[in-house]
Amino acid sequence: MTLQQLKYAVTVSECGTISAAAEKLFISQPSLTTAIRDLEQELGITIFSRTNRGVIVSREGEEFLGYARQILSQTQLLQERFGARSEGELRFSVSSQHFNFTVLAFARLVRAYPGPRYSLCFRETTTYEVLSDVSQMRSEIGVLALNDGTRPYLQRLFQKLNLSFTELARVPAQLYLSVDHPLASRSSVTLADMAPYPCISFEQGDHNGQFFFEGLSAAAAQSPKNICVRERATEYQLIQSLHGYSPDVGIASLYRDQFVSVPLEPRQYHTIGYLLRRDLTPSRLTQDYIQSLRCACADIG
């Protein structure tokens, strides 16, 4: 088993097909297929099941790929610390709930590394997938927000998945409305005030429920009108078109000409923070991204 074989397997899992992975790795499909088959035979497991549409990672494969990503991450740390990394390809991945500030922090990080080559990934996804991505080493860092309702359950889950959560900011809960909403000029609102209007929230896939909700779970739980979406662009459009509202975090900080934030009463709080694997030392890019997050959080604090 070689580092090259580990890289091949991880790349196949990321691309979903042998052909796409071979193109990304600049090798032929037969060579990549042989390398993966040799690896599976050596380990005595099936990492990928082949289908007409590509490959599917097996249960054993998921576990193997988690260790493979960990080994490759540690190898990258060694290269960054002791090797001539300036001429290599930067690799880094982030998983986040649907926040504007995490994207701004990512852009700041990319601008700081204007090297000739890099392979970066920003995954804006569900709460559960943020946890899974960091736990399985698909991403080096995850960003999410806790509230009083989700905190106890998620903290137990962090422990189970060997993850650490570090607080970045604690911000008061606000509801985000379009600038022409009938209640946009209010100094504060209650959930009872918002009952006539639809609550726009993010769908959580197979894990829809109060513990994986983004924003304030109480807002959706108590609202008689709920609309779930997958994308922020859809969320923004529905807020404007339907006089809806969102319990999301940080919309108005970026789109002040289109949305306003109105404090929610009684007062509640979001705790925004980042997730890391407990058993891994953060890479230089991870540390720099954390610093970028701290700067971005200051804009919504």
N, C-alpha and C positions, 0 to 999 in steps of 0.2 A: 504494500500500500504506500503510495507516494502523495506528497502535497499536491502534485499536478492532478492525480486522480480525484482527490478531494475537491479541488477547484472545479474539475469537470462535472462532478456529481451535483455540486451546489448550483452551478450555472444551468445545468439541465433542469433542475427543479424550478429555478427562477424563470426560465424561458418557456417551459411547458412542452417543448418538442426538441427532438434530437437535432433536427435541421436548423432551427433558430439558434440553439446553443452552439452548434458547430460553426455557424456563421459568426457569432459573437466571439468565439475562441480562435477563429482563423485556422481551423483544422477541417479535415474532410469528415463527412458523416460516418463512413466506415471506420475511420480511426477512433472517433469518439465512441461509437457503438462498441467497438472492441475493448476500449479502455474501461467502459462501464461494466461490460460483461465480465472482464477479468477481475475487476474489483468485487463484483457480486460473488463470483466463484471463490475468490480468496477468503471472503468473509463468511460465506455460506448463507447469505441472505438475498432476498429480492428487494432491491431498492425501488425500482420502477416497474410498473405494469404497463406494457405497451398496448395502445389502442389505435384505432384509425385516426383519431384526432390528436394524438400526441402521447404523452406519458402521464401516469397517475402515480403519485408517491404512495408506497405501501405504508402500513403502520410501523413496520420495522424500519422502513426508509426514513420516516419522520424522525424517529429517535436517532438514527445514524446521522442524518443531516444536521441535527442540532449539535452533535459532537463535532461534526466536520466544520461547521461554521465557527465553533468555539476555537478549534485548532487553527483555522485560517486567521481568525481575529488575533490570536496570540502571536502567530507568525508575523502578522502585520505590525504588531507592537514592537517586536524584535527588530524588524526592518526599519521602523521609524526611529527607534532608539539608537541602533548601531550601524545601520546601512545607509547607503547613498540614496535616500528615499526621494530626493528632489527630482530625480529623473524618472521615477516610477509612476504608476497610475494610482491616483487616490481613489479609494473605495469607501463608501459610507452610506448608511441607510437610517432613516428616521421613520417612526410610525406615530401618528398623532390623531386625536379626535379632531373635529372640524373647527379649527381655530385659525383666525387670520394671523395672529402674532407668531405662531410657530412657522408659518410660511415666510414671514418677514425675517425671522431669525435665520432660517435656512438660506434665504437670498443673501443675507449679510455674510454668512459663512462662505458661500460660494465666491462672492466677490473678493474675499480675503485670500483665496487660493487660485490665482489665475494661471495655474500650470498648464502645460501643453496637453495633458490627458487626465481625465477623471471619469469615474463611473459612480454616480451618486443616485440615490433613490429617496423620494419623499412619499410616504404612504399615508394618505388621509383616509381613515377607515373607522370601523366601529370600535367600541370600548374593548370588547373581548379580543378582537384581532390585534389591538395595540398590545395587550398583555401577552397574547400568543406569539406575536412577532418578536418581542424582546426575549421571552422565555426560550424560544426556539432559535435565537440568534439570526433571524431574518433581518432584524434591525438592531443597531447598537444601543438605541435609546428610544423611549416612548414618552409621550406627553399626554396627560389627561387631567381632568378636574374632578375632585371629590366634593360631595356635599354631606350634610348631616345624615341624610338617608342612605347614601351609598357607602360612606366611609367604613363602618364596621365590617361589612361583608367583603369589600374590596381589599381591606387590609389583611384579612385572613387569606384571601386569594393570593395576595402578594407573597405572603409567607410560604404558601403551598408551592408556588411557582418559582421560589428562590429569587424574588425580585425585591429591590429596595426602592422606596418612594421618598423623594426629597422635595420638600415644599419650596416653591419659587415665590408665590404670592398668595395672599388671602384677600379676596375682593368681595365687596358686598354684591348681593344678587340684584340684578336689574333686568327688566324686560325690555326687549328691543322692538320698537315700532317704527313705521314709516313716518316721515316728517309731516304728512298730511293726515295722520290718524286722528280721530276725534279726541283721543286722550293724550296726544303728544305733548301738550302744554302743561300737563299735570305735574306737580312736584313729587308725587308718589302715587302708586296704585296698589290695589289689593287683587287677589285672584277673583274675588267676587265682582270687582269692577270689570275684569276681562272676560267674564262668562259669555257675553254676546259675541265675542270674537274668536276665531279659530287659533289654536295653539299649534305652531309649526315646529316640529321636532325631527330629529334624525332617527331613521330606522336602524335597528341594531341586528338585523339578520335573524339568525336562529336564537339570538339571546336578547330579544326584546323583553324588557322587564324593568322593574324599579331599580335594580342594582347596577344595571349597565346603561342607564339613561344618561344622555349628555345634557348638562345643564341642571335644572331643578326638576327632579322627578315629580314633586308635588304639583308643579304647574300643569303637567299633562294629566296626572292622575285625577285632579279636581276639575279639569276643564271638560265641559260637555261637548266641545268641538275640537277634535284632534286630527291633524294631518301629518303623516310621516313622509319624509323625503330622504333621498340619498345624497344629494349634492347641495353645496352652499348656494350656487346660482339659482337653483329651484327654490330654495328657502327664501332668498331675497325677493324673488319675483312674486311669490305667494304672499309674503308679508305686505308688499306694496299693492298687489292687485286685490286682495281680500280684506284689507285692514286687519291682517293677522298680527300675531306677536310671537316672539321667540324667547325662550329662557336660555339661549345660547350665551357664550362668553365672548365679548370683544368685538362685536360687529361694528358698533358706532365709532369705535376708535379709528377705524380705517375708512368708513363711509359716512363721515359726519354730515355731508350735504344731502344724504338720502334717508338716514335713520337717526333716531334719537334713543337714548337710554333713559328709562324712567325707573327710579328705585322702587323695589317691591316691599310692601309692608304686610305683616311684620317682618323685620329685617332678618335675612338669611345670608349665608356666605358660601362662596366657592373657594376651595383650596386647590390652586393650580400647582402641579409639580411634574417631575420627570422620573421615569423608571429606568433602572439599570439592573443587570444581573449581579447578584451579590458576589459571585465567585470570579468576576472578571475585572481587570484593571481598565478603566476608561482610556481609550486611545486619545491621541492628541486632538483629532478632529472632534471626538465626543466632548472633550473638555472645552474646546473652543465653541462648540455649538451650545453648550450649557451657558457659557458667558454671553453668547448672543441672545439666548432665551431670557436671561436676567435683564438685559437691556430692553428687549421687546416687551417684557412684562411691565416695565416701568410705565409704558404708554397706556396700559389698561388698569393699572393699580389705583 
